[in-house]
Amino acid sequence: MTFDAIGIAGTGLSTHRKWLDAISDNLANVNTATSTDGAAFQARYVAVQEGDGTTGVYVSGAAYGDAEGRLVHEPTHPLADADGYVRYPDIDLASQMGQLIMAQRGYQASAAVVDRARETYTAALQIGRG
């Protein structure tokens, strides 16, 4: 039972780490400008699926944001087109920050489960020795 808890929490750690990686990429590129004839940075979102029985969760794939992005009028930008527009990713900073907090808390919770399960297993071994 303890090993199940460690394994399941381990899948949570892995899934939350991948979610944090995607969010950090999105946040790092929120202000990445491209010319209007190119595609905008596409935000990455992880798709998560539950495992069979008591096997936890796993990342089943990724979904990507719109390559159209949003056009911003910045005529002095070096990448601006003839009309003065550049393309930015369509990433909502507030949403990404909210997701960042949720992913961090999920990672911390999974790590706490691993710690408690390890402590329980160690205590059970000590009882068995006594």
ABEGO torsion letter per residue (X at the ends): XAAAAAAAAAAAAAAAAAAAAAAAAAAAAAABBBBAABBBBBBBBBBBBBBBEAAEBBBAEBBBBBAAEBBBBBAABAABBAAGBBBBBBBBAAAAAAAAAAAAAAAAAAAAAAAAAAAAAAAAAAAAAX
